[in-house]
Amino acid sequence: MKPEPNVPELYLEKQVLGEMPRQSDPDSTKRIEELLRSNQEILSTYPPDLMAHRISEKITRETQGRRRQTRLRLALAAAPVFTILLLTGWMLGLFNPNSPDSSVKEDVRIKGNPRLIIHRNQRGSVEQLSHGDNVKTGDLLQIGYVASGARHGVILSVDGRGQVTLHYPENASGDTRLEQKDLVNLSFSYQLDDAPGFERFFLATSTHPIDVDKVVRAAAKLGARRQQHLQLSSGVQYQEIILNKTSGARQ
C-alpha cells in the first residue's frame, strides 16, 4: 500500500492562498476543502467590511485614549511649573481675580494703607465705627488694626481734654512690631470717659521700629485742637479716626 503523504498544515494554507501548487493526493485535497469551508464560515460570520470598520474604530479609540493619557501626563507634569508661574505672577502683580487687569492691585492698595479698625460693643452686638461717627460716654470700644505690610506701629488716642492714652504697645518701652494678619484686635477693650467733644485715635506705622515716646509727645502737643496734624518723624505715617462724643452714660 502506498503511504499517504503527510503534508504540513502551513503548506496546505499556502496552497489555499495560491502561493503554492495544490497537492493532488486525496488527503491533501480533503484537508484543503476543509480549510476552504472553514474560511467561508469565518467570512460569513465576520464579513470583511464589517470587521475592517470595527478594527478601524478600535484603533481610533485606542489612539485617542493614548493621546488623552499623553495630554493628562503633560498636564500633570506642567502643573507644578504653572503653579510656580502663577505664584510668581501673583507676587509680581500679574494676576488679580478682583480686577480686569491684575490681582495684586487690590493687594498693593491694602499694603500701602495700614488701617485702624474700631468696633463698638453694646448689648451683645458689634458695630464698626467710621471717621465722624457719634459715640457717648461709657461706650465700650474694641481697637484693632490691619498692618497691610507695615512692620511697626503705635496706637494711641487723644480726648477732648487733650489727654493722651497709649493703646499699643502697652508701654513706651514695648515692642512696636505688628502682626501680619487680616485683622488684629488688641487684647483689651477701651471704655470712653466723660471727656467732651471728641475722641481722636491714631495708628502710626513704619517699616522700622518706632520711638513710642516721640509719638506720645507729638500727640500731647495737639491738645484739644482736633484739626491739628500730628507731626511725626520722617518715615512714620499715620491714619486717624475721629469720633464725635457727647457726655452722659449711654442708655
C-alpha positions in Angstrom: 0.0 0.0 0.0 1.3 3.4 -1.0 1.6 5.7 2.1 -0.4 8.9 2.0 1.8 12.0 2.1 1.8 13.9 5.4 1.7 17.5 4.1 2.4 20.1 6.8 -0.5 22.5 7.6 1.5 25.5 6.6 1.9 24.2 3.1 -1.8 23.5 2.8 -2.6 27.0 3.8 -0.2 28.3 1.2 -1.9 26.2 -1.4 -5.3 27.6 -0.3 -3.9 31.1 -0.8 -2.5 30.2 -4.1 1.1 30.6 -3.0 1.9 27.0 -3.8 0.6 24.5 -6.3 -2.1 22.3 -4.8 -1.4 18.6 -4.0 -3.4 16.1 -5.9 -3.4 13.3 -3.4 -6.8 12.6 -1.7 -5.6 13.5 1.8 -4.3 16.9 0.8 -7.4 17.6 -1.3 -9.7 16.7 1.6 -7.8 18.9 4.0 -7.7 21.8 1.5 -11.5 21.6 1.1 -12.0 21.6 4.9 -9.8 24.8 5.1 -11.9 26.4 2.4 -15.1 25.6 4.1 -13.7 26.9 7.4 -12.6 30.1 5.7 -16.1 30.5 4.2 -17.8 30.1 7.6 -15.5 32.6 9.2 -16.1 35.1 6.4 -19.9 34.6 6.7 -19.8 35.2 10.5 -17.3 38.1 10.3 -17.7 39.9 6.9 -14.5 41.7 5.9 -16.2 45.1 5.5 -17.7 44.9 9.0 -14.5 43.7 10.6 -12.5 46.4 8.9 -14.8 49.0 10.3 -14.7 47.6 13.8 -11.0 47.3 13.7 -10.7 50.9 12.5 -12.9 52.1 15.3 -10.9 50.1 17.9 -7.6 51.6 16.6 -9.1 55.1 16.7 -10.4 54.7 20.3 -7.0 53.3 21.4 -5.2 56.1 19.6 -7.4 58.8 21.2 -7.1 57.1 24.6 -3.3 57.2 24.3 -3.5 60.9 23.2 -5.7 61.7 26.3 -3.3 59.9 28.6 -0.4 61.8 27.0 -2.2 65.1 27.4 -3.0 64.2 31.0 0.6 63.3 31.7 1.7 66.5 30.2 -0.8 68.5 32.2 0.2 66.8 35.4 3.9 67.4 34.6 3.2 71.0 33.8 1.0 71.7 36.9 3.9 72.3 39.3 5.5 74.7 36.8 2.2 76.5 36.2 1.7 76.8 40.0 5.2 78.4 40.4 4.5 80.8 37.5 1.1 81.6 39.0 2.5 82.4 42.4 5.4 84.3 40.9 2.9 86.3 38.8 0.7 86.9 41.9 3.7 88.3 43.8 4.8 90.5 40.8 1.3 91.8 40.3 0.5 90.0 37.1 -2.8 88.3 38.2 -5.7 89.7 40.1 -9.1 88.0 40.3 -10.6 91.2 41.7 -9.7 93.4 38.8 -9.9 93.2 35.0 -6.1 93.6 34.6 -4.2 92.3 37.6 -4.9 91.0 41.0 -2.2 92.3 43.0 -3.6 95.9 42.5 -6.0 95.3 45.4 -3.2 93.7 47.4 -0.9 96.6 46.7 -3.6 99.0 47.7 -4.0 97.3 51.0 -0.3 97.0 51.7 0.1 100.8 51.1 -2.7 101.6 53.6 -2.4 100.2 57.1 -5.8 100.7 58.8 -7.1 101.4 62.2 -10.3 99.4 63.0 -12.6 100.3 65.8 -15.7 98.4 66.8 -18.3 99.4 69.4 -19.7 96.6 71.6 -23.1 97.2 73.0 -25.9 94.9 74.2 -24.3 91.9 72.6 -24.0 93.5 69.1 -20.8 94.7 67.4 -20.7 97.8 65.2 -17.7 99.0 63.2 -17.2 102.8 63.6 -16.1 105.1 60.9 -14.4 108.6 60.9 -17.0 111.1 62.1 -19.4 108.7 63.8 -21.1 109.6 67.1 -20.2 107.9 70.4 -21.1 108.5 74.1 -19.6 108.3 77.5 -19.4 104.7 78.6 -19.3 103.2 75.1 -17.0 100.1 75.1 -14.7 100.1 72.1 -12.6 97.3 70.6 -9.5 98.7 68.9 -7.7 96.7 66.1 -5.5 97.2 63.1 -4.7 95.8 59.7 -0.9 96.1 59.2 -1.0 95.6 55.4 2.7 95.2 55.2 3.7 97.9 57.8 6.2 96.2 60.2 5.9 98.5 63.2 3.1 100.6 64.7 1.9 102.7 67.6 -1.8 103.2 68.5 -2.9 105.9 70.8 -5.9 108.3 71.4 -6.3 111.9 72.4 -9.6 113.0 74.0 -11.4 116.4 74.1 -9.3 117.5 77.1 -6.0 116.8 75.3 -5.3 113.6 77.4 -3.2 111.0 75.6 -3.8 107.3 76.1 -1.3 104.8 74.7 -3.1 101.6 73.5 -0.3 99.8 71.7 2.3 98.8 72.8 1.2 98.6 76.4 4.0 100.9 77.5 6.6 103.2 76.0 9.3 100.6 76.1 7.2 97.9 74.4 7.8 96.2 71.1 6.2 98.1 68.2 6.1 95.1 65.8 2.8 94.5 64.1 1.2 91.1 63.3 0.7 90.5 59.6 -2.9 89.2 59.7 -6.2 90.4 58.1 -7.3 92.0 61.4 -5.6 92.1 64.8 -7.6 93.2 67.8 -5.9 94.4 70.9 -6.2 92.2 73.9 -8.4 94.7 75.8 -11.4 97.0 75.3 -11.4 100.7 75.9 -14.3 102.5 77.7 -14.9 106.1 76.9 -14.8 108.5 79.8 -16.7 111.8 80.1 -14.2 113.9 78.3 -16.3 116.1 76.0 -16.2 116.9 72.3 -14.3 114.0 70.6 -12.0 111.0 70.9 -9.2 111.0 68.3 -7.5 107.7 67.6 -4.2 107.4 65.7 -2.3 104.5 64.1 1.3 105.5 63.4 3.2 103.0 61.2 6.7 102.5 59.8 8.9 99.8 58.3 11.4 100.4 61.2 11.0 100.3 65.0 9.2 103.4 66.2 10.2 105.6 69.2 6.9 105.4 71.2 7.8 108.4 73.4 8.2 110.7 70.4 4.8 109.7 69.1 3.2 110.2 72.5 4.8 113.7 72.9 3.7 114.6 69.4 0.1 113.7 70.3 0.3 115.6 73.5 1.1 118.7 71.6 -2.2 118.5 69.8 -4.1 119.2 73.0 -7.8 119.7 72.3 -7.2 121.0 68.8 -8.9 118.4 66.7 -7.9 119.9 63.3 -4.1 120.0 64.2 -2.0 117.5 62.3 0.2 115.0 64.1 3.9 115.8 63.5 5.9 112.7 63.3 9.5 111.7 62.4 10.5 111.1 58.8 9.4 107.6 57.7 6.5 107.4 60.1 3.0 107.7 58.6 -0.3 107.8 60.5 -4.0 107.2 60.0 -6.7 108.6 62.3 -10.3 108.2 63.2 -12.1 111.0 65.0 -15.3 110.1 66.9 -17.7 112.8 68.0 -18.7 112.4 71.6 -21.4 113.6 73.9 -21.4 113.3 77.7 -23.7 111.1 79.7 -23.9 107.4 80.1 -25.3 105.6 77.1 -28.7 104.1 77.6 
